[in-house]
């Protein structure tokens, strides 16, 4: 029942990792990591029912929270770095 | 009755899986960052709804369904917010969305 979703999620996570590796700009990588985190949420939710242990769902909820906060932390870091780079010399962006 | 629930959740789960794949391929093939973000947030919202609804049908009326509902609500609230924050910070950092040729052509016709 769940194998289609699990395989689809794993393939999507692999594609997201490929984008993270190939992504030219930093924001592509942040996007890929965010997508990877969300797919982990779905994968864990499906696995919770494959293993028949519904208490995995607490893990899923915590992971969704942390993934969300993580994206904002990384974006904040890049924003500070952009402003710091802006002071020294104008930030070049392709 | 049980068969109907199984079939319905199987359909939802498969559609969710297909949606995830479409988003994953979209992230790779899209030319520009902002179009890639569209593909990624596509899976975050629609894929999550389908998959988690499919699992909720399987869980039936239990605590797991309540937890899944909380997860779905949280995902639907946060993934668009994260995508928006990502787009805004990319735009502020100076990443221009790549407008197609159509926009330049209409500008020329307007000037002529």
N, CA and C atoms of all chains as a GROMACS GRO file, in nm:
protein
  618
    1UNK      N    1   0.084  -0.121   0.000
    1UNK     CA    2   0.000   0.000   0.000
    1UNK      C    3   0.088   0.126   0.000
    2UNK      N    4   0.191   0.123   0.085
    2UNK     CA    5   0.267   0.249   0.097
    2UNK      C    6   0.389   0.252   0.008
    3UNK      N    7   0.414   0.136  -0.062
    3UNK     CA    8   0.545   0.130  -0.128
    3UNK      C    9   0.556   0.231  -0.240
    4UNK      N   10   0.442   0.260  -0.308
    4UNK     CA   11   0.448   0.359  -0.416
    4UNK      C   12   0.490   0.494  -0.359
    5UNK      N   13   0.430   0.532  -0.245
    5UNK     CA   14   0.462   0.666  -0.189
    5UNK      C   15   0.605   0.669  -0.141
    6UNK      N   16   0.649   0.558  -0.078
    6UNK     CA   17   0.785   0.559  -0.023
    6UNK      C   18   0.886   0.570  -0.136
    7UNK      N   19   0.863   0.494  -0.244
    7UNK     CA   20   0.957   0.501  -0.356
    7UNK      C   21   0.954   0.640  -0.418
    8UNK      N   22   0.835   0.697  -0.436
    8UNK     CA   23   0.824   0.831  -0.496
    8UNK      C   24   0.896   0.933  -0.408
    9UNK      N   25   0.880   0.922  -0.276
    9UNK     CA   26   0.945   1.018  -0.186
    9UNK      C   27   1.095   1.004  -0.193
   10UNK      N   28   1.144   0.880  -0.196
   10UNK     CA   29   1.290   0.861  -0.202
   10UNK      C   30   1.346   0.916  -0.332
   11UNK      N   31   1.274   0.893  -0.443
   11UNK     CA   32   1.323   0.946  -0.572
   11UNK      C   33   1.323   1.098  -0.567
   12UNK      N   34   1.215   1.158  -0.509
   12UNK     CA   35   1.210   1.305  -0.502
   12UNK      C   36   1.323   1.358  -0.416
   13UNK      N   37   1.354   1.287  -0.307
   13UNK     CA   38   1.464   1.333  -0.222
   13UNK      C   39   1.595   1.325  -0.298
   14UNK      N   40   1.611   1.220  -0.380
   14UNK     CA   41   1.735   1.210  -0.459
   14UNK      C   42   1.742   1.326  -0.558
   15UNK      N   43   1.628   1.358  -0.621
   15UNK     CA   44   1.628   1.470  -0.717
   15UNK      C   45   1.660   1.600  -0.644
   16UNK      N   46   1.606   1.616  -0.524
   16UNK     CA   47   1.634   1.740  -0.449
   16UNK      C   48   1.782   1.747  -0.415
   17UNK      N   49   1.841   1.633  -0.379
   17UNK     CA   50   1.985   1.634  -0.349
   17UNK      C   51   2.065   1.669  -0.472
   18UNK      N   52   2.019   1.617  -0.589
   18UNK     CA   53   2.090   1.649  -0.713
   18UNK      C   54   2.084   1.798  -0.738
   19UNK      N   55   1.967   1.858  -0.712
   19UNK     CA   56   1.956   2.004  -0.728
   19UNK      C   57   2.045   2.073  -0.627
   20UNK      N   58   2.057   2.020  -0.507
   20UNK     CA   59   2.141   2.085  -0.405
   20UNK      C   60   2.286   2.083  -0.451
   21UNK      N   61   2.328   1.974  -0.512
   21UNK     CA   62   2.468   1.965  -0.556
   21UNK      C   63   2.490   2.058  -0.675
   22UNK      N   64   2.394   2.057  -0.769
   22UNK     CA   65   2.415   2.130  -0.894
   22UNK      C   66   2.374   2.276  -0.882
   23UNK      N   67   2.295   2.310  -0.782
   23UNK     CA   68   2.236   2.443  -0.778
   23UNK      C   69   2.340   2.551  -0.794
   24UNK      N   70   2.332   2.639  -0.897
   24UNK     CA   71   2.437   2.741  -0.911
   24UNK      C   72   2.440   2.837  -0.793
   25UNK      N   73   2.322   2.885  -0.753
   25UNK     CA   74   2.327   2.989  -0.649
   25UNK      C   75   2.302   2.926  -0.512
   26UNK      N   76   2.327   3.004  -0.409
   26UNK     CA   77   2.311   2.954  -0.272
   26UNK      C   78   2.164   2.925  -0.247
   27UNK      N   79   2.077   3.009  -0.306
   27UNK     CA   80   1.935   2.994  -0.272
   27UNK      C   81   1.877   2.867  -0.333
   28UNK      N   82   1.939   2.818  -0.446
   28UNK     CA   83   1.893   2.688  -0.495
   28UNK      C   84   1.919   2.580  -0.392
   29UNK      N   85   2.033   2.593  -0.325
   29UNK     CA   86   2.067   2.488  -0.227
   29UNK      C   87   1.973   2.496  -0.108
   30UNK      N   88   1.939   2.618  -0.065
   30UNK     CA   89   1.846   2.631   0.048
   30UNK      C   90   1.711   2.573   0.008
   31UNK      N   91   1.672   2.600  -0.117
   31UNK     CA   92   1.544   2.545  -0.165
   31UNK      C   93   1.547   2.394  -0.164
   32UNK      N   94   1.660   2.336  -0.211
   32UNK     CA   95   1.669   2.189  -0.217
   32UNK      C   96   1.665   2.130  -0.076
   33UNK      N   97   1.733   2.196   0.019
   33UNK     CA   98   1.735   2.143   0.156
   33UNK      C   99   1.596   2.152   0.216
   34UNK      N  100   1.527   2.261   0.190
   34UNK     CA  101   1.391   2.275   0.242
   34UNK      C  102   1.301   2.166   0.184
   35UNK      N  103   1.317   2.142   0.055
   35UNK     CA  104   1.234   2.038  -0.009
   35UNK      C  105   1.268   1.902   0.048
   36UNK      N  106   1.399   1.877   0.069
   36UNK     CA  107   1.442   1.748   0.126
   36UNK      C  108   1.378   1.728   0.263
   37UNK      N  109   1.377   1.835   0.344
   37UNK     CA  110   1.320   1.822   0.478
   37UNK      C  111   1.172   1.790   0.472
   38UNK      N  112   1.101   1.857   0.383
   38UNK     CA  113   0.956   1.830   0.376
   38UNK      C  114   0.931   1.689   0.330
   39UNK      N  115   1.015   1.639   0.238
   39UNK     CA  116   0.991   1.501   0.191
   39UNK      C  117   1.024   1.402   0.301
   40UNK      N  118   1.122   1.437   0.389
   40UNK     CA  119   1.151   1.347   0.502
   40UNK      C  120   1.028   1.337   0.590
   41UNK      N  121   0.958   1.449   0.604
   41UNK     CA  122   0.836   1.448   0.686
   41UNK      C  123   0.738   1.346   0.629
   42UNK      N  124   0.717   1.354   0.496
   42UNK     CA  125   0.620   1.262   0.435
   42UNK      C  126   0.669   1.118   0.442
   43UNK      N  127   0.800   1.100   0.421
   43UNK     CA  128   0.853   0.963   0.425
   43UNK      C  129   0.833   0.901   0.563
   44UNK      N  130   0.863   0.982   0.668
   44UNK     CA  131   0.850   0.928   0.805
   44UNK      C  132   0.705   0.897   0.835
   45UNK      N  133   0.613   0.985   0.785
   45UNK     CA  134   0.471   0.959   0.812
   45UNK      C  135   0.429   0.827   0.748
   46UNK      N  136   0.477   0.802   0.626
   46UNK     CA  137   0.440   0.675   0.560
   46UNK      C  138   0.506   0.558   0.632
   47UNK      N  139   0.633   0.574   0.672
   47UNK     CA  140   0.703   0.463   0.737
   47UNK      C  141   0.640   0.431   0.872
   48UNK      N  142   0.583   0.536   0.938
   48UNK     CA  143   0.522   0.509   1.068
   48UNK      C  144   0.415   0.402   1.054
   49UNK      N  145   0.345   0.404   0.938
   49UNK     CA  146   0.236   0.306   0.924
   49UNK      C  147   0.285   0.177   0.863
   50UNK      N  148   0.399   0.181   0.792
   50UNK     CA  149   0.452   0.054   0.740
   50UNK      C  150   0.502  -0.028   0.858
   51UNK      N  151   0.573   0.034   0.953
   51UNK     CA  152   0.623  -0.041   1.068
   51UNK      C  153   0.515  -0.062   1.173
   52UNK      N  154   0.396  -0.002   1.150
   52UNK     CA  155   0.288  -0.023   1.244
   52UNK      C  156   0.313   0.044   1.377
   53UNK      N  157   0.391   0.153   1.379
   53UNK     CA  158   0.418   0.221   1.506
   53UNK      C  159   0.374   0.366   1.493
   54UNK      N  160   0.249   0.396   1.532
   54UNK     CA  161   0.199   0.533   1.514
   54UNK      C  162   0.272   0.634   1.599
   55UNK      N  163   0.358   0.592   1.695
   55UNK     CA  164   0.426   0.694   1.777
   55UNK      C  165   0.538   0.762   1.699
   56UNK      N  166   0.567   0.716   1.574
   56UNK     CA  167   0.663   0.790   1.492
   56UNK      C  168   0.610   0.928   1.458
   57UNK      N  169   0.475   0.946   1.467
   57UNK     CA  170   0.417   1.072   1.418
   57UNK      C  171   0.465   1.190   1.502
   58UNK      N  172   0.505   1.164   1.628
   58UNK     CA  173   0.563   1.275   1.707
   58UNK      C  174   0.695   1.318   1.644
   59UNK      N  175   0.771   1.218   1.597
   59UNK     CA  176   0.898   1.251   1.528
   59UNK      C  177   0.869   1.339   1.407
   60UNK      N  178   0.762   1.300   1.333
   60UNK     CA  179   0.732   1.373   1.210
   60UNK      C  180   0.699   1.518   1.243
   61UNK      N  181   0.620   1.538   1.348
   61UNK     CA  182   0.580   1.675   1.382
   61UNK      C  183   0.702   1.757   1.422
   62UNK      N  184   0.789   1.698   1.505
   62UNK     CA  185   0.908   1.772   1.549
   62UNK      C  186   0.997   1.803   1.430
   63UNK      N  187   1.007   1.707   1.338
   63UNK     CA  188   1.096   1.730   1.224
   63UNK      C  189   1.042   1.842   1.137
   64UNK      N  190   0.909   1.847   1.121
   64UNK     CA  191   0.852   1.956   1.040
   64UNK      C  192   0.882   2.090   1.106
   65UNK      N  193   0.870   2.097   1.241
   65UNK     CA  194   0.898   2.223   1.311
   65UNK      C  195   1.043   2.264   1.288
   66UNK      N  196   1.135   2.170   1.308
   66UNK     CA  197   1.278   2.204   1.302
   66UNK      C  198   1.316   2.242   1.160
   67UNK      N  199   1.258   2.171   1.061
   67UNK     CA  200   1.293   2.203   0.923
   67UNK      C  201   1.254   2.345   0.890
   68UNK      N  202   1.136   2.385   0.940
   68UNK     CA  203   1.088   2.520   0.912
   68UNK      C  204   1.180   2.624   0.974
   69UNK      N  205   1.217   2.600   1.101
   69UNK     CA  206   1.305   2.696   1.168
   69UNK      C  207   1.440   2.699   1.100
   70UNK      N  208   1.488   2.582   1.058
   70UNK     CA  209   1.620   2.574   0.994
   70UNK      C  210   1.628   2.660   0.870
   71UNK      N  211   1.520   2.658   0.790
   71UNK     CA  212   1.523   2.738   0.666
   71UNK      C  213   1.539   2.885   0.701
   72UNK      N  214   1.465   2.929   0.803
   72UNK     CA  215   1.473   3.072   0.836
   72UNK      C  216   1.611   3.106   0.892
   73UNK      N  217   1.669   3.014   0.968
   73UNK     CA  218   1.802   3.044   1.024
   73UNK      C  219   1.903   3.060   0.911
   74UNK      N  220   1.895   2.971   0.812
   74UNK     CA  221   1.993   2.980   0.702
   74UNK      C  222   1.971   3.108   0.623
   75UNK      N  223   1.842   3.142   0.601
   75UNK     CA  224   1.815   3.265   0.524
   75UNK      C  225   1.867   3.386   0.600
   76UNK      N  226   1.849   3.385   0.734
   76UNK     CA  227   1.896   3.498   0.814
   76UNK      C  228   2.048   3.510   0.801
   77UNK      N  229   2.115   3.392   0.801
   77UNK     CA  230   2.261   3.395   0.790
   77UNK      C  231   2.301   3.456   0.657
   78UNK      N  232   2.232   3.418   0.548
   78UNK     CA  233   2.272   3.471   0.418
   78UNK      C  234   2.241   3.619   0.409
   79UNK      N  235   2.132   3.662   0.476
   79UNK     CA  236   2.098   3.804   0.466
   79UNK      C  237   2.207   3.885   0.535
   80UNK      N  238   2.251   3.839   0.654
   80UNK     CA  239   2.357   3.914   0.724
   80UNK      C  240   2.482   3.916   0.639
   81UNK      N  241   2.513   3.800   0.576
   81UNK     CA  242   2.638   3.796   0.499
   81UNK      C  243   2.625   3.891   0.381
   82UNK      N  244   2.505   3.898   0.317
   82UNK     CA  245   2.487   3.988   0.202
   82UNK      C  246   2.507   4.132   0.249
   83UNK      N  247   2.447   4.170   0.364
   83UNK     CA  248   2.463   4.310   0.409
   83UNK      C  249   2.610   4.334   0.446
   84UNK      N  250   2.675   4.233   0.509
   84UNK     CA  251   2.816   4.257   0.546
   84UNK      C  252   2.898   4.273   0.419
   85UNK      N  253   2.870   4.185   0.318
   85UNK     CA  254   2.946   4.197   0.192
   85UNK      C  255   2.916   4.333   0.129
   86UNK      N  256   2.792   4.379   0.146
   86UNK     CA  257   2.754   4.506   0.086
   86UNK      C  258   2.840   4.619   0.143
   87UNK      N  259   2.873   4.611   0.275
   87UNK     CA  260   2.952   4.722   0.331
   87UNK      C  261   3.090   4.722   0.269
   88UNK      N  262   3.153   4.602   0.256
   88UNK     CA  263   3.292   4.603   0.210
   88UNK      C  264   3.294   4.643   0.063
   89UNK      N  265   3.224   4.566  -0.024
   89UNK     CA  266   3.216   4.609  -0.163
   89UNK      C  267   3.082   4.560  -0.215
   90UNK      N  268   3.028   4.627  -0.317
   90UNK     CA  269   2.892   4.589  -0.359
   90UNK      C  270   2.886   4.440  -0.392
   91UNK      N  271   2.786   4.369  -0.341
   91UNK     CA  272   2.777   4.222  -0.359
   91UNK      C  273   2.754   4.194  -0.507
   92UNK      N  274   2.841   4.107  -0.567
   92UNK     CA  275   2.818   4.070  -0.709
   92UNK      C  276   2.727   3.947  -0.711
   93UNK      N  277   2.620   3.952  -0.785
   93UNK     CA  278   2.531   3.835  -0.796
   93UNK      C  279   2.505   3.812  -0.943
   94UNK      N  280   2.525   3.682  -0.987
   94UNK     CA  281   2.500   3.658  -1.130
   94UNK      C  282   2.351   3.661  -1.153
   95UNK      N  283  -1.705  -0.184   0.326
   95UNK     CA  284  -1.671  -0.048   0.368
   95UNK      C  285  -1.518  -0.035   0.376
   96UNK      N  286  -1.456  -0.139   0.433
   96UNK     CA  287  -1.312  -0.132   0.452
   96UNK      C  288  -1.242  -0.126   0.316
   97UNK      N  289  -1.297  -0.203   0.219
   97UNK     CA  290  -1.234  -0.203   0.086
   97UNK      C  291  -1.238  -0.062   0.028
   98UNK      N  292  -1.354   0.005   0.046
   98UNK     CA  293  -1.367   0.140  -0.013
   98UNK      C  294  -1.261   0.232   0.046
   99UNK      N  295  -1.242   0.221   0.180
   99UNK     CA  296  -1.142   0.309   0.242
   99UNK      C  297  -1.004   0.276   0.187
  100UNK      N  298  -0.974   0.147   0.173
  100UNK     CA  299  -0.841   0.108   0.122
  100UNK      C  300  -0.820   0.162  -0.019
  101UNK      N  301  -0.924   0.148  -0.102
  101UNK     CA  302  -0.909   0.194  -0.241
  101UNK      C  303  -0.888   0.344  -0.243
  102UNK      N  304  -0.973   0.415  -0.162
  102UNK     CA  305  -0.963   0.562  -0.162
  102UNK      C  306  -0.824   0.605  -0.116
  103UNK      N  307  -0.774   0.543  -0.008
  103UNK     CA  308  -0.642   0.588   0.041
  103UNK      C  309  -0.535   0.547  -0.058
  104UNK      N  310  -0.553   0.433  -0.125
  104UNK     CA  311  -0.451   0.394  -0.224
  104UNK      C  312  -0.448   0.496  -0.337
  105UNK      N  313  -0.564   0.541  -0.383
  105UNK     CA  314  -0.568   0.639  -0.492
  105UNK      C  315  -0.502   0.769  -0.446
  106UNK      N  316  -0.538   0.813  -0.323
  106UNK     CA  317  -0.479   0.938  -0.273
  106UNK      C  318  -0.328   0.925  -0.263
  107UNK      N  319  -0.280   0.813  -0.210
  107UNK     CA  320  -0.136   0.797  -0.191
  107UNK      C  321  -0.065   0.795  -0.325
  108UNK      N  322  -0.125   0.726  -0.423
  108UNK     CA  323  -0.056   0.718  -0.553
  108UNK      C  324  -0.053   0.856  -0.619
  109UNK      N  325  -0.166   0.927  -0.611
  109UNK     CA  326  -0.167   1.063  -0.669
  109UNK      C  327  -0.063   1.149  -0.598
  110UNK      N  328  -0.053   1.135  -0.464
  110UNK     CA  329   0.049   1.212  -0.392
  110UNK      C  330   0.187   1.176  -0.439
  111UNK      N  331   0.211   1.046  -0.461
  111UNK     CA  332   0.343   1.004  -0.509
  111UNK      C  333   0.373   1.063  -0.645
  112UNK      N  334   0.273   1.060  -0.735
  112UNK     CA  335   0.295   1.117  -0.869
  112UNK      C  336   0.324   1.266  -0.856
  113UNK      N  337   0.250   1.333  -0.766
  113UNK     CA  338   0.272   1.478  -0.748
  113UNK      C  339   0.413   1.504  -0.700
  114UNK      N  340   0.461   1.420  -0.608
  114UNK     CA  341   0.598   1.440  -0.557
  114UNK      C  342   0.697   1.427  -0.671
  115UNK      N  343   0.676   1.326  -0.756
  115UNK     CA  344   0.771   1.304  -0.866
  115UNK      C  345   0.770   1.423  -0.961
  116UNK      N  346   0.649   1.474  -0.990
  116UNK     CA  347   0.640   1.588  -1.083
  116UNK      C  348   0.717   1.706  -1.026
  117UNK      N  349   0.698   1.730  -0.895
  117UNK     CA  350   0.770   1.843  -0.833
  117UNK      C  351   0.918   1.820  -0.835
  118UNK      N  352   0.961   1.696  -0.807
  118UNK     CA  353   1.105   1.668  -0.804
  118UNK      C  354   1.167   1.690  -0.941
  119UNK      N  355   1.099   1.642  -1.047
  119UNK     CA  356   1.154   1.662  -1.182
  119UNK      C  357   1.152   1.809  -1.216
  120UNK      N  358   1.044   1.878  -1.173
  120UNK     CA  359   1.034   2.021  -1.202
  120UNK      C  360   1.149   2.098  -1.140
  121UNK      N  361   1.190   2.061  -1.018
  121UNK     CA  362   1.300   2.134  -0.953
  121UNK      C  363   1.426   2.120  -1.035
  122UNK      N  364   1.442   2.005  -1.100
  122UNK     CA  365   1.566   1.984  -1.175
  122UNK      C  366   1.562   2.053  -1.310
  123UNK      N  367   1.445   2.050  -1.374
  123UNK     CA  368   1.446   2.093  -1.515
  123UNK      C  369   1.415   2.240  -1.534
  124UNK      N  370   1.367   2.306  -1.433
  124UNK     CA  371   1.327   2.446  -1.454
  124UNK      C  372   1.452   2.533  -1.477
  125UNK      N  373   1.445   2.632  -1.569
  125UNK     CA  374   1.566   2.708  -1.602
  125UNK      C  375   1.609   2.805  -1.494
  126UNK      N  376   1.512   2.863  -1.422
  126UNK     CA  377   1.544   2.978  -1.339
  126UNK      C  378   1.512   2.944  -1.194
  127UNK      N  379   1.572   3.019  -1.101
  127UNK     CA  380   1.552   2.986  -0.959
  127UNK      C  381   1.405   2.996  -0.921
  128UNK      N  382   1.339   3.103  -0.967
  128UNK     CA  383   1.202   3.127  -0.921
  128UNK      C  384   1.107   3.022  -0.977
  129UNK      N  385   1.135   2.976  -1.101
  129UNK     CA  386   1.049   2.869  -1.153
  129UNK      C  387   1.074   2.739  -1.076
  130UNK      N  388   1.200   2.718  -1.035
  130UNK     CA  389   1.228   2.598  -0.955
  130UNK      C  390   1.153   2.605  -0.823
  131UNK      N  391   1.144   2.725  -0.767
  131UNK     CA  392   1.073   2.736  -0.640
  131UNK      C  393   0.927   2.703  -0.657
  132UNK      N  394   0.873   2.740  -0.775
  132UNK     CA  395   0.733   2.705  -0.800
  132UNK      C  396   0.715   2.555  -0.796
  133UNK      N  397   0.807   2.485  -0.863
  133UNK     CA  398   0.795   2.338  -0.868
  133UNK      C  399   0.808   2.280  -0.728
  134UNK      N  400   0.900   2.334  -0.647
  134UNK     CA  401   0.922   2.277  -0.514
  134UNK      C  402   0.801   2.303  -0.425
  135UNK      N  403   0.747   2.426  -0.431
  135UNK     CA  404   0.633   2.452  -0.340
  135UNK      C  405   0.510   2.379  -0.389
  136UNK      N  406   0.509   2.342  -0.519
  136UNK     CA  407   0.397   2.261  -0.568
  136UNK      C  408   0.389   2.132  -0.489
  137UNK      N  409   0.506   2.064  -0.475
  137UNK     CA  410   0.501   1.935  -0.404
  137UNK      C  411   0.473   1.958  -0.257
  138UNK      N  412   0.530   2.068  -0.199
  138UNK     CA  413   0.511   2.089  -0.055
  138UNK      C  414   0.364   2.096  -0.021
  139UNK      N  415   0.286   2.169  -0.104
  139UNK     CA  416   0.146   2.186  -0.065
  139UNK      C  417   0.063   2.068  -0.113
  140UNK      N  418   0.055   2.044  -0.246
  140UNK     CA  419  -0.040   1.945  -0.296
  140UNK      C  420   0.006   1.804  -0.260
  141UNK      N  421   0.134   1.778  -0.272
  141UNK     CA  422   0.182   1.644  -0.242
  141UNK      C  423   0.156   1.608  -0.097
  142UNK      N  424   0.182   1.703  -0.008
  142UNK     CA  425   0.162   1.675   0.134
  142UNK      C  426   0.016   1.648   0.163
  143UNK      N  427  -0.074   1.728   0.103
  143UNK     CA  428  -0.217   1.708   0.129
  143UNK      C  429  -0.258   1.567   0.089
  144UNK      N  430  -0.220   1.527  -0.034
  144UNK     CA  431  -0.266   1.397  -0.083
  144UNK      C  432  -0.210   1.284   0.002
  145UNK      N  433  -0.080   1.289   0.028
  145UNK     CA  434  -0.018   1.178   0.101
  145UNK      C  435  -0.075   1.169   0.242
  146UNK      N  436  -0.084   1.282   0.310
  146UNK     CA  437  -0.127   1.275   0.450
  146UNK      C  438  -0.275   1.240   0.458
  147UNK      N  439  -0.358   1.287   0.363
  147UNK     CA  440  -0.499   1.246   0.365
  147UNK      C  441  -0.509   1.096   0.341
  148UNK      N  442  -0.426   1.045   0.249
  148UNK     CA  443  -0.428   0.901   0.224
  148UNK      C  444  -0.394   0.825   0.350
  149UNK      N  445  -0.295   0.873   0.426
  149UNK     CA  446  -0.256   0.802   0.548
  149UNK      C  447  -0.363   0.818   0.654
  150UNK      N  448  -0.427   0.936   0.656
  150UNK     CA  449  -0.531   0.956   0.757
  150UNK      C  450  -0.645   0.857   0.737
  151UNK      N  451  -0.677   0.831   0.608
  151UNK     CA  452  -0.785   0.733   0.585
  151UNK      C  453  -0.745   0.598   0.641
  152UNK      N  454  -0.617   0.565   0.624
  152UNK     CA  455  -0.572   0.436   0.676
  152UNK      C  456  -0.576   0.434   0.828
  153UNK      N  457  -0.546   0.549   0.890
  153UNK     CA  458  -0.536   0.548   1.036
  153UNK      C  459  -0.673   0.536   1.101
  154UNK      N  460  -0.777   0.578   1.028
  154UNK     CA  461  -0.911   0.568   1.087
  154UNK      C  462  -0.925   0.665   1.203
  155UNK      N  463  -1.028   0.646   1.287
  155UNK     CA  464  -1.054   0.741   1.395
  155UNK      C  465  -0.965   0.705   1.513
  156UNK      N  466  -0.847   0.769   1.521
  156UNK     CA  467  -0.758   0.738   1.635
  156UNK      C  468  -0.672   0.859   1.661
  157UNK      N  469  -0.586   0.846   1.762
  157UNK     CA  470  -0.497   0.958   1.796
  157UNK      C  471  -0.404   0.989   1.681
  158UNK      N  472  -0.368   0.884   1.605
  158UNK     CA  473  -0.276   0.906   1.492
  158UNK      C  474  -0.338   1.003   1.393
  159UNK      N  475  -0.469   0.993   1.372
  159UNK     CA  476  -0.533   1.084   1.276
  159UNK      C  477  -0.524   1.227   1.326
  160UNK      N  478  -0.540   1.245   1.457
  160UNK     CA  479  -0.530   1.382   1.512
  160UNK      C  480  -0.389   1.435   1.489
  161UNK      N  481  -0.290   1.350   1.514
  161UNK     CA  482  -0.151   1.394   1.494
  161UNK      C  483  -0.126   1.426   1.347
  162UNK      N  484  -0.179   1.341   1.259
  162UNK     CA  485  -0.159   1.367   1.116
  162UNK      C  486  -0.228   1.496   1.077
  163UNK      N  487  -0.345   1.524   1.135
  163UNK     CA  488  -0.413   1.650   1.105
  163UNK      C  489  -0.329   1.768   1.149
  164UNK      N  490  -0.265   1.755   1.267
  164UNK     CA  491  -0.180   1.865   1.315
  164UNK      C  492  -0.062   1.883   1.220
  165UNK      N  493  -0.004   1.771   1.177
  165UNK     CA  494   0.112   1.780   1.087
  165UNK      C  495   0.071   1.846   0.957
  166UNK      N  496  -0.045   1.805   0.904
  166UNK     CA  497  -0.090   1.862   0.775
  166UNK      C  498  -0.116   2.011   0.791
  167UNK      N  499  -0.183   2.048   0.901
  167UNK     CA  500  -0.211   2.191   0.920
  167UNK      C  501  -0.081   2.268   0.931
  168UNK      N  502   0.016   2.213   1.006
  168UNK     CA  503   0.142   2.285   1.024
  168UNK      C  504   0.214   2.297   0.891
  169UNK      N  505   0.218   2.188   0.815
  169UNK     CA  506   0.288   2.193   0.685
  169UNK      C  507   0.225   2.296   0.593
  170UNK      N  508   0.090   2.299   0.591
  170UNK     CA  509   0.024   2.392   0.498
  170UNK      C  510   0.046   2.536   0.542
  171UNK      N  511   0.069   2.558   0.672
  171UNK     CA  512   0.094   2.695   0.715
  171UNK      C  513   0.238   2.735   0.690
  172UNK      N  514   0.332   2.641   0.707
  172UNK     CA  515   0.471   2.684   0.709
  172UNK      C  516   0.538   2.676   0.572
  173UNK      N  517   0.502   2.577   0.489
  173UNK     CA  518   0.583   2.566   0.365
  173UNK      C  519   0.562   2.685   0.273
  174UNK      N  520   0.439   2.740   0.259
  174UNK     CA  521   0.431   2.863   0.179
  174UNK      C  522   0.508   2.979   0.242
  175UNK      N  523   0.506   2.984   0.376
  175UNK     CA  524   0.579   3.094   0.442
  175UNK      C  525   0.728   3.083   0.413
  176UNK      N  526   0.778   2.960   0.424
  176UNK     CA  527   0.922   2.940   0.399
  176UNK      C  528   0.954   2.973   0.254
  177UNK      N  529   0.867   2.931   0.162
  177UNK     CA  530   0.893   2.961   0.020
  177UNK      C  531   0.893   3.112  -0.003
  178UNK      N  532   0.798   3.182   0.063
  178UNK     CA  533   0.792   3.328   0.046
  178UNK      C  534   0.918   3.393   0.100
  179UNK      N  535   0.962   3.348   0.220
  179UNK     CA  536   1.082   3.409   0.278
  179UNK      C  537   1.202   3.384   0.187
  180UNK      N  538   1.206   3.264   0.130
  180UNK     CA  539   1.319   3.231   0.042
  180UNK      C  540   1.317   3.323  -0.080
  181UNK      N  541   1.199   3.342  -0.140
  181UNK     CA  542   1.191   3.425  -0.260
  181UNK      C  543   1.229   3.569  -0.228
  182UNK      N  544   1.180   3.621  -0.114
  182UNK     CA  545   1.208   3.760  -0.080
  182UNK      C  546   1.357   3.779  -0.058
  183UNK      N  547   1.419   3.685   0.016
  183UNK     CA  548   1.562   3.705   0.044
  183UNK      C  549   1.643   3.690  -0.084
  184UNK      N  550   1.598   3.601  -0.174
  184UNK     CA  551   1.671   3.589  -0.302
  184UNK      C  552   1.657   3.717  -0.382
  185UNK      N  553   1.536   3.773  -0.383
  185UNK     CA  554   1.514   3.896  -0.460
  185UNK      C  555   1.596   4.009  -0.402
  186UNK      N  556   1.600   4.018  -0.266
  186UNK     CA  557   1.676   4.126  -0.203
  186UNK      C  558   1.825   4.109  -0.230
  187UNK      N  559   1.868   3.982  -0.244
  187UNK     CA  560   2.010   3.960  -0.267
  187UNK      C  561   2.048   3.993  -0.411
  188UNK      N  562   1.946   4.031  -0.492
  188UNK     CA  563   1.981   4.078  -0.625
  188UNK      C  564   1.963   3.976  -0.734
  189UNK      N  565   1.888   3.868  -0.707
  189UNK     CA  566   1.868   3.767  -0.812
  189UNK      C  567   1.746   3.809  -0.894
  190UNK      N  568   1.771   3.842  -1.021
  190UNK     CA  569   1.662   3.890  -1.106
  190UNK      C  570   1.588   3.770  -1.165
  191UNK      N  571   1.452   3.765  -1.159
  191UNK     CA  572   1.381   3.658  -1.231
  191UNK      C  573   1.403   3.675  -1.380
  192UNK      N  574   1.426   3.561  -1.448
  192UNK     CA  575   1.462   3.568  -1.590
  192UNK      C  576   1.334   3.581  -1.669
  193UNK      N  577   1.297   3.702  -1.711
  193UNK     CA  578   1.172   3.717  -1.788
  193UNK      C  579   1.200   3.668  -1.930
  194UNK      N  580   1.098   3.610  -1.993
  194UNK     CA  581   1.118   3.549  -2.127
  194UNK      C  582   1.126   3.656  -2.234
  195UNK      N  583   1.133   3.609  -2.361
  195UNK     CA  584   1.145   3.707  -2.470
  195UNK      C  585   1.013   3.784  -2.484
  196UNK      N  586   0.901   3.720  -2.445
  196UNK     CA  587   0.771   3.784  -2.471
  196UNK      C  588   0.770   3.923  -2.409
  197UNK      N  589   0.829   3.938  -2.289
  197UNK     CA  590   0.818   4.068  -2.222
  197UNK      C  591   0.893   4.172  -2.304
  198UNK      N  592   1.017   4.138  -2.351
  198UNK     CA  593   1.091   4.239  -2.428
  198UNK      C  594   1.013   4.275  -2.554
  199UNK      N  595   0.952   4.170  -2.619
  199UNK     CA  596   0.886   4.202  -2.745
  199UNK      C  597   0.773   4.302  -2.719
  200UNK      N  598   0.692   4.278  -2.616
  200UNK     CA  599   0.579   4.370  -2.596
  200UNK      C  600   0.633   4.511  -2.567
  201UNK      N  601   0.747   4.520  -2.496
  201UNK     CA  602   0.797   4.656  -2.467
  201UNK      C  603   0.831   4.726  -2.598
  202UNK      N  604   0.897   4.652  -2.693
  202UNK     CA  605   0.935   4.722  -2.817
  202UNK      C  606   0.810   4.770  -2.889
  203UNK      N  607   0.709   4.678  -2.896
  203UNK     CA  608   0.590   4.722  -2.972
  203UNK      C  609   0.531   4.847  -2.905
  204UNK      N  610   0.538   4.850  -2.772
  204UNK     CA  611   0.479   4.968  -2.706
  204UNK      C  612   0.556   5.093  -2.749
  205UNK      N  613   0.695   5.081  -2.761
  205UNK     CA  614   0.771   5.203  -2.794
  205UNK      C  615   0.744   5.245  -2.938
  206UNK      N  616   0.727   5.148  -3.030
  206UNK     CA  617   0.720   5.183  -3.172
  206UNK      C  618   0.599   5.269  -3.201
   0.00000   0.00000   0.00000
